[in-house]
Amino acid sequence: MPSFRNGDVEIVYLDQGTGDPIVLVHGFASNKETNWVQPGWVSTLTRDNRRVIALDNRGHGQSSKFYDPADYHTDQMAADVAALIAHLGLERADVMGYSLGARISAVLAARHPERVRALILGGVGIKLIEVAGLHSDIARSLELPAIADVTDPQGKAFRLFAEQTKSDLKALAACLRGSRQALQREDLATVSAPTLVAAGTKDDIAGSPHELAALFPNGHALEIANRDHMLAVGDRIYKAGVLAFLKERA
């Protein structure tokens, strides 16, 4: 896999296909393969004649790991994505993020608007601004000696997922604690790029995609029927909605 350095961080990424570039930003405890390759997103987008670029966020996958929460501020994580776009010699790209990746992508669009042609936020809703990321019990669940010691149901789900993705649990706990900056309504109001907000109708983590989409100047909402936070990411309704949005965007 190719990589580049943004300051002290080495970011590993994949780059496949030709056409309009789209950058994919994965969610917490995931990686580019789990979030985008295995659910068929990379093949779906390359078949749609798009150049697909997907990175491992700092603290995840094959990219650099840090154990100080200060290294995971969402502004820094968004700056990694902006640096990747610049590293590839692109003026701007479509950007799609899921869950934490959606929060990073929204920050990217607010802080580096010149880099974002269109914005797709998956696995998020109005809680993107009402709640500053996942609760701290999940970080504690990641630090316990074994999954059998975890009693918090959501913490157990994320611990199991993190173990399945062979993640660095200590780095993930630092990432969760360091990336809990809440987006403000004023941030979203500055995003001029066409924006699609997609979430499953059974996603208790996200909240309403319609309420969040209404806060963007050019926002649109997509409901993914009968899907929760974990299952929505590869759903055919989500894929079809994204392809239609990309076709219609300015």
C-alpha positions as YAML, in Angstrom:
chain: A
units: angstrom
residues:
- id: 1
  name: MET
  ca: [0.00, 0.00, 0.00]
- id: 2
  name: PRO
  ca: [1.29, 3.52, -0.75]
- id: 3
  name: SER
  ca: [1.82, 5.94, 2.13]
- id: 4
  name: PHE
  ca: [2.87, 9.53, 2.79]
- id: 5
  name: ARG
  ca: [3.85, 11.59, 5.80]
- id: 6
  name: ASN
  ca: [1.93, 14.51, 7.22]
- id: 7
  name: GLY
  ca: [4.33, 15.82, 9.84]
- id: 8
  name: ASP
  ca: [4.95, 13.00, 12.33]
- id: 9
  name: VAL
  ca: [2.11, 10.87, 10.95]
- id: 10
  name: GLU
  ca: [2.51, 8.19, 8.30]
- id: 11
  name: ILE
  ca: [-0.79, 7.68, 6.50]
- id: 12
  name: VAL
  ca: [-1.33, 4.50, 4.49]
- id: 13
  name: TYR
  ca: [-3.92, 4.62, 1.71]
- id: 14
  name: LEU
  ca: [-5.25, 2.81, -1.34]
- id: 15
  name: ASP
  ca: [-5.73, 4.48, -4.71]
- id: 16
  name: GLN
  ca: [-7.73, 2.60, -7.34]
- id: 17
  name: GLY
  ca: [-9.58, 3.40, -10.55]
- id: 18
  name: THR
  ca: [-9.75, 6.44, -12.79]
- id: 19
  name: GLY
  ca: [-12.15, 9.31, -13.14]
- id: 20
  name: ASP
  ca: [-13.52, 11.86, -10.66]
- id: 21
  name: PRO
  ca: [-11.68, 11.34, -7.34]
- id: 22
  name: ILE
  ca: [-13.53, 10.42, -4.17]
- id: 23
  name: VAL
  ca: [-11.80, 10.12, -0.79]
- id: 24
  name: LEU
  ca: [-13.24, 7.66, 1.75]
- id: 25
  name: VAL
  ca: [-12.76, 8.20, 5.50]
- id: 26
  name: HIS
  ca: [-13.56, 5.20, 7.70]
- id: 27
  name: GLY
  ca: [-15.17, 5.03, 11.12]
- id: 28
  name: PHE
  ca: [-13.86, 4.44, 14.62]
- id: 29
  name: ALA
  ca: [-12.09, 1.09, 15.20]
- id: 30
  name: SER
  ca: [-12.35, 0.29, 11.50]
- id: 31
  name: ASN
  ca: [-9.92, 0.65, 8.59]
- id: 32
  name: LYS
  ca: [-10.02, 1.16, 4.83]
- id: 33
  name: GLU
  ca: [-10.50, -2.55, 4.09]
- id: 34
  name: THR
  ca: [-13.22, -3.23, 6.67]
- id: 35
  name: ASN
  ca: [-15.18, -0.04, 5.99]
- id: 36
  name: TRP
  ca: [-14.82, 0.29, 2.23]
- id: 37
  name: VAL
  ca: [-13.29, -2.74, 0.49]
- id: 38
  name: GLN
  ca: [-15.17, -5.61, 2.12]
- id: 39
  name: PRO
  ca: [-18.66, -3.99, 1.90]
- id: 40
  name: GLY
  ca: [-18.10, -3.42, -1.83]
- id: 41
  name: TRP
  ca: [-17.74, 0.35, -1.86]
- id: 42
  name: VAL
  ca: [-14.42, 0.42, -3.71]
- id: 43
  name: SER
  ca: [-15.67, -1.89, -6.46]
- id: 44
  name: THR
  ca: [-19.00, -0.03, -6.68]
- id: 45
  name: LEU
  ca: [-17.33, 3.34, -7.10]
- id: 46
  name: THR
  ca: [-14.61, 2.20, -9.50]
- id: 47
  name: ARG
  ca: [-17.29, 0.58, -11.69]
- id: 48
  name: ASP
  ca: [-18.95, 4.00, -11.69]
- id: 49
  name: ASN
  ca: [-15.76, 5.35, -13.30]
- id: 50
  name: ARG
  ca: [-14.39, 7.01, -10.19]
- id: 51
  name: ARG
  ca: [-10.91, 7.16, -8.72]
- id: 52
  name: VAL
  ca: [-11.26, 5.79, -5.20]
- id: 53
  name: ILE
  ca: [-8.83, 6.88, -2.49]
- id: 54
  name: ALA
  ca: [-9.26, 5.43, 1.01]
- id: 55
  name: LEU
  ca: [-6.95, 6.07, 3.94]
- id: 56
  name: ASP
  ca: [-6.33, 4.48, 7.30]
- id: 57
  name: ASN
  ca: [-6.90, 7.24, 9.84]
- id: 58
  name: ARG
  ca: [-4.15, 7.91, 12.37]
- id: 59
  name: GLY
  ca: [-4.40, 5.33, 15.15]
- id: 60
  name: HIS
  ca: [-6.05, 2.82, 12.81]
- id: 61
  name: GLY
  ca: [-5.08, 0.15, 10.32]
- id: 62
  name: GLN
  ca: [-1.55, 0.50, 8.99]
- id: 63
  name: SER
  ca: [-1.16, 4.20, 9.77]
- id: 64
  name: SER
  ca: [0.82, 5.65, 12.71]
- id: 65
  name: LYS
  ca: [-0.39, 4.92, 16.24]
- id: 66
  name: PHE
  ca: [-0.30, 7.47, 19.06]
- id: 67
  name: TYR
  ca: [-1.24, 7.06, 22.71]
- id: 68
  name: ASP
  ca: [-1.79, 10.68, 23.72]
- id: 69
  name: PRO
  ca: [-5.39, 11.87, 23.20]
- id: 70
  name: ALA
  ca: [-4.02, 15.27, 22.14]
- id: 71
  name: ASP
  ca: [-2.83, 13.67, 18.89]
- id: 72
  name: TYR
  ca: [-6.40, 12.87, 17.84]
- id: 73
  name: HIS
  ca: [-8.14, 16.23, 17.71]
- id: 74
  name: THR
  ca: [-10.60, 16.13, 14.81]
- id: 75
  name: ASP
  ca: [-8.94, 19.20, 13.27]
- id: 76
  name: GLN
  ca: [-5.71, 17.17, 13.05]
- id: 77
  name: MET
  ca: [-7.46, 14.15, 11.60]
- id: 78
  name: ALA
  ca: [-9.20, 16.33, 9.03]
- id: 79
  name: ALA
  ca: [-5.85, 17.93, 8.20]
- id: 80
  name: ASP
  ca: [-4.52, 14.43, 7.40]
- id: 81
  name: VAL
  ca: [-7.24, 14.04, 4.77]
- id: 82
  name: ALA
  ca: [-6.55, 17.50, 3.33]
- id: 83
  name: ALA
  ca: [-2.84, 16.65, 3.19]
- id: 84
  name: LEU
  ca: [-3.59, 13.40, 1.34]
- id: 85
  name: ILE
  ca: [-5.63, 15.25, -1.28]
- id: 86
  name: ALA
  ca: [-2.75, 17.72, -1.73]
- id: 87
  name: HIS
  ca: [-0.16, 14.90, -1.77]
- id: 88
  name: LEU
  ca: [-1.96, 13.30, -4.71]
- id: 89
  name: GLY
  ca: [-1.87, 16.56, -6.63]
- id: 90
  name: LEU
  ca: [-5.64, 17.04, -6.53]
- id: 91
  name: GLU
  ca: [-7.22, 20.45, -6.13]
- id: 92
  name: ARG
  ca: [-10.35, 18.93, -4.59]
- id: 93
  name: ALA
  ca: [-12.32, 15.69, -4.38]
- id: 94
  name: ASP
  ca: [-15.66, 14.30, -3.38]
- id: 95
  name: VAL
  ca: [-15.37, 13.11, 0.23]
- id: 96
  name: MET
  ca: [-17.38, 10.39, 1.99]
- id: 97
  name: GLY
  ca: [-16.99, 9.51, 5.64]
- id: 98
  name: TYR
  ca: [-18.77, 7.03, 7.89]
- id: 99
  name: SER
  ca: [-19.41, 7.55, 11.63]
- id: 100
  name: LEU
  ca: [-16.20, 9.10, 13.07]
- id: 101
  name: GLY
  ca: [-15.09, 9.41, 9.43]
- id: 102
  name: ALA
  ca: [-18.19, 11.48, 8.74]
- id: 103
  name: ARG
  ca: [-17.32, 13.80, 11.62]
- id: 104
  name: ILE
  ca: [-13.77, 14.14, 10.27]
- id: 105
  name: SER
  ca: [-15.17, 14.80, 6.79]
- id: 106
  name: ALA
  ca: [-17.53, 17.49, 8.09]
- id: 107
  name: VAL
  ca: [-14.62, 19.19, 9.85]
- id: 108
  name: LEU
  ca: [-12.62, 18.95, 6.63]
- id: 109
  name: ALA
  ca: [-15.40, 20.66, 4.69]
- id: 110
  name: ALA
  ca: [-15.65, 23.42, 7.30]
- id: 111
  name: ARG
  ca: [-11.89, 24.00, 7.75]
- id: 112
  name: HIS
  ca: [-10.65, 23.21, 4.22]
- id: 113
  name: PRO
  ca: [-13.63, 23.98, 1.93]
- id: 114
  name: GLU
  ca: [-11.43, 24.35, -1.13]
- id: 115
  name: ARG
  ca: [-10.63, 20.62, -0.94]
- id: 116
  name: VAL
  ca: [-14.23, 19.32, -0.93]
- id: 117
  name: ARG
  ca: [-16.31, 19.17, -4.09]
- id: 118
  name: ALA
  ca: [-19.21, 17.24, -2.53]
- id: 119
  name: LEU
  ca: [-19.67, 15.81, 0.97]
- id: 120
  name: ILE
  ca: [-21.29, 12.51, 1.98]
- id: 121
  name: LEU
  ca: [-21.81, 11.83, 5.67]
- id: 122
  name: GLY
  ca: [-22.83, 8.26, 6.52]
- id: 123
  name: GLY
  ca: [-23.82, 6.84, 9.87]
- id: 124
  name: VAL
  ca: [-24.51, 10.25, 11.39]
- id: 125
  name: GLY
  ca: [-27.51, 12.44, 12.09]
- id: 126
  name: ILE
  ca: [-28.37, 15.35, 14.34]
- id: 127
  name: LYS
  ca: [-26.27, 13.84, 17.16]
- id: 128
  name: LEU
  ca: [-23.24, 14.94, 15.15]
- id: 129
  name: ILE
  ca: [-23.70, 18.35, 16.78]
- id: 130
  name: GLU
  ca: [-25.55, 17.35, 19.93]
- id: 131
  name: VAL
  ca: [-23.04, 14.73, 21.12]
- id: 132
  name: ALA
  ca: [-19.25, 15.00, 21.01]
- id: 133
  name: GLY
  ca: [-18.50, 11.49, 19.76]
- id: 134
  name: LEU
  ca: [-18.81, 8.15, 21.53]
- id: 135
  name: HIS
  ca: [-19.08, 8.12, 25.32]
- id: 136
  name: SER
  ca: [-16.01, 7.54, 27.47]
- id: 137
  name: ASP
  ca: [-17.26, 4.16, 28.76]
- id: 138
  name: ILE
  ca: [-16.25, 2.73, 25.38]
- id: 139
  name: ALA
  ca: [-12.66, 3.89, 25.90]
- id: 140
  name: ARG
  ca: [-12.61, 2.18, 29.29]
- id: 141
  name: SER
  ca: [-14.03, -0.96, 27.68]
- id: 142
  name: LEU
  ca: [-11.15, -0.99, 25.23]
- id: 143
  name: GLU
  ca: [-8.61, -0.81, 28.05]
- id: 144
  name: LEU
  ca: [-9.91, -3.69, 30.16]
- id: 145
  name: PRO
  ca: [-7.76, -6.85, 30.19]
- id: 146
  name: ALA
  ca: [-10.32, -8.98, 28.31]
- id: 147
  name: ILE
  ca: [-13.66, -8.62, 26.59]
- id: 148
  name: ALA
  ca: [-15.19, -10.81, 29.31]
- id: 149
  name: ASP
  ca: [-14.52, -7.95, 31.74]
- id: 150
  name: VAL
  ca: [-16.66, -5.50, 29.72]
- id: 151
  name: THR
  ca: [-20.16, -4.90, 31.11]
- id: 152
  name: ASP
  ca: [-21.28, -1.87, 29.06]
- id: 153
  name: PRO
  ca: [-23.29, -3.21, 26.05]
- id: 154
  name: GLN
  ca: [-22.10, -0.57, 23.59]
- id: 155
  name: GLY
  ca: [-18.56, -0.87, 24.93]
- id: 156
  name: LYS
  ca: [-18.69, -4.62, 24.40]
- id: 157
  name: ALA
  ca: [-19.89, -4.18, 20.80]
- id: 158
  name: PHE
  ca: [-17.04, -1.81, 19.97]
- id: 159
  name: ARG
  ca: [-14.48, -3.96, 21.83]
- id: 160
  name: LEU
  ca: [-15.57, -6.99, 19.81]
- id: 161
  name: PHE
  ca: [-15.40, -4.99, 16.57]
- id: 162
  name: ALA
  ca: [-11.96, -3.62, 17.46]
- id: 163
  name: GLU
  ca: [-10.66, -7.12, 18.15]
- id: 164
  name: GLN
  ca: [-12.11, -8.37, 14.87]
- id: 165
  name: THR
  ca: [-10.27, -5.61, 12.99]
- id: 166
  name: LYS
  ca: [-7.06, -6.42, 14.93]
- id: 167
  name: SER
  ca: [-6.86, -2.83, 16.11]
- id: 168
  name: ASP
  ca: [-4.46, -1.34, 18.64]
- id: 169
  name: LEU
  ca: [-6.84, -1.01, 21.59]
- id: 170
  name: LYS
  ca: [-4.69, 1.48, 23.48]
- id: 171
  name: ALA
  ca: [-4.45, 3.76, 20.44]
- id: 172
  name: LEU
  ca: [-8.21, 3.52, 19.91]
- id: 173
  name: ALA
  ca: [-8.91, 4.53, 23.51]
- id: 174
  name: ALA
  ca: [-6.68, 7.58, 23.05]
- id: 175
  name: CYS
  ca: [-8.40, 8.38, 19.76]
- id: 176
  name: LEU
  ca: [-11.86, 8.22, 21.31]
- id: 177
  name: ARG
  ca: [-10.87, 10.51, 24.17]
- id: 178
  name: GLY
  ca: [-9.06, 12.97, 21.91]
- id: 179
  name: SER
  ca: [-11.60, 13.30, 19.10]
- id: 180
  name: ARG
  ca: [-14.68, 14.31, 21.09]
- id: 181
  name: GLN
  ca: [-14.93, 17.88, 19.79]
- id: 182
  name: ALA
  ca: [-18.53, 18.82, 19.04]
- id: 183
  name: LEU
  ca: [-19.30, 20.44, 15.72]
- id: 184
  name: GLN
  ca: [-21.25, 23.68, 15.93]
- id: 185
  name: ARG
  ca: [-24.22, 24.74, 13.83]
- id: 186
  name: GLU
  ca: [-22.10, 27.68, 12.70]
- id: 187
  name: ASP
  ca: [-19.51, 25.23, 11.30]
- id: 188
  name: LEU
  ca: [-22.09, 23.45, 9.18]
- id: 189
  name: ALA
  ca: [-23.57, 26.71, 7.92]
- id: 190
  name: THR
  ca: [-20.25, 27.53, 6.25]
- id: 191
  name: VAL
  ca: [-20.19, 24.32, 4.16]
- id: 192
  name: SER
  ca: [-21.23, 25.32, 0.65]
- id: 193
  name: ALA
  ca: [-20.52, 21.92, -0.97]
- id: 194
  name: PRO
  ca: [-23.53, 19.74, -1.82]
- id: 195
  name: THR
  ca: [-24.00, 17.45, 1.19]
- id: 196
  name: LEU
  ca: [-25.74, 14.10, 1.60]
- id: 197
  name: VAL
  ca: [-26.49, 12.82, 5.12]
- id: 198
  name: ALA
  ca: [-27.33, 9.10, 5.30]
- id: 199
  name: ALA
  ca: [-28.23, 6.98, 8.33]
- id: 200
  name: GLY
  ca: [-30.09, 3.77, 9.09]
- id: 201
  name: THR
  ca: [-33.61, 4.03, 10.46]
- id: 202
  name: LYS
  ca: [-32.53, 1.80, 13.36]
- id: 203
  name: ASP
  ca: [-29.31, 3.71, 14.06]
- id: 204
  name: ASP
  ca: [-29.50, 4.82, 17.71]
- id: 205
  name: ILE
  ca: [-26.03, 6.37, 17.56]
- id: 206
  name: ALA
  ca: [-26.72, 8.79, 14.69]
- id: 207
  name: GLY
  ca: [-30.04, 10.51, 15.28]
- id: 208
  name: SER
  ca: [-32.12, 12.07, 12.51]
- id: 209
  name: PRO
  ca: [-30.33, 12.56, 9.17]
- id: 210
  name: HIS
  ca: [-33.09, 14.97, 8.11]
- id: 211
  name: GLU
  ca: [-32.46, 17.31, 11.03]
- id: 212
  name: LEU
  ca: [-28.74, 17.34, 10.33]
- id: 213
  name: ALA
  ca: [-29.13, 17.81, 6.56]
- id: 214
  name: ALA
  ca: [-31.33, 20.84, 7.22]
- id: 215
  name: LEU
  ca: [-28.39, 22.62, 8.87]
- id: 216
  name: PHE
  ca: [-26.29, 22.54, 5.67]
- id: 217
  name: PRO
  ca: [-26.92, 25.22, 3.01]
- id: 218
  name: ASN
  ca: [-27.17, 22.50, 0.35]
- id: 219
  name: GLY
  ca: [-28.05, 19.44, 2.44]
- id: 220
  name: HIS
  ca: [-30.00, 16.33, 1.49]
- id: 221
  name: ALA
  ca: [-31.04, 13.37, 3.65]
- id: 222
  name: LEU
  ca: [-31.18, 9.64, 2.92]
- id: 223
  name: GLU
  ca: [-32.80, 7.07, 5.20]
- id: 224
  name: ILE
  ca: [-31.40, 3.53, 5.02]
- id: 225
  name: ALA
  ca: [-34.40, 1.37, 5.87]
- id: 226
  name: ASN
  ca: [-34.22, -1.18, 8.68]
- id: 227
  name: ARG
  ca: [-30.47, -0.81, 9.22]
- id: 228
  name: ASP
  ca: [-28.58, -0.03, 12.41]
- id: 229
  name: HIS
  ca: [-25.18, 1.67, 12.75]
- id: 230
  name: MET
  ca: [-23.14, -1.43, 11.96]
- id: 231
  name: LEU
  ca: [-25.23, -2.78, 9.07]
- id: 232
  name: ALA
  ca: [-26.03, 0.41, 7.15]
- id: 233
  name: VAL
  ca: [-22.52, 0.89, 5.77]
- id: 234
  name: GLY
  ca: [-22.79, -1.71, 2.99]
- id: 235
  name: ASP
  ca: [-26.50, -1.42, 2.28]
- id: 236
  name: ARG
  ca: [-27.65, -1.25, -1.36]
- id: 237
  name: ILE
  ca: [-29.99, 1.69, -0.60]
- id: 238
  name: TYR
  ca: [-27.01, 3.65, 0.72]
- id: 239
  name: LYS
  ca: [-24.92, 2.81, -2.34]
- id: 240
  name: ALA
  ca: [-27.67, 3.67, -4.80]
- id: 241
  name: GLY
  ca: [-28.35, 6.94, -3.00]
- id: 242
  name: VAL
  ca: [-24.69, 7.93, -3.06]
- id: 243
  name: LEU
  ca: [-24.30, 7.15, -6.77]
- id: 244
  name: ALA
  ca: [-27.41, 9.18, -7.59]
- id: 245
  name: PHE
  ca: [-26.19, 12.08, -5.44]
- id: 246
  name: LEU
  ca: [-22.75, 12.08, -7.10]
- id: 247
  name: LYS
  ca: [-24.35, 12.03, -10.53]
- id: 248
  name: GLU
  ca: [-26.61, 14.97, -9.72]
- id: 249
  name: ARG
  ca: [-24.22, 17.16, -7.71]
- id: 250
  name: ALA
  ca: [-23.07, 20.40, -9.29]
...
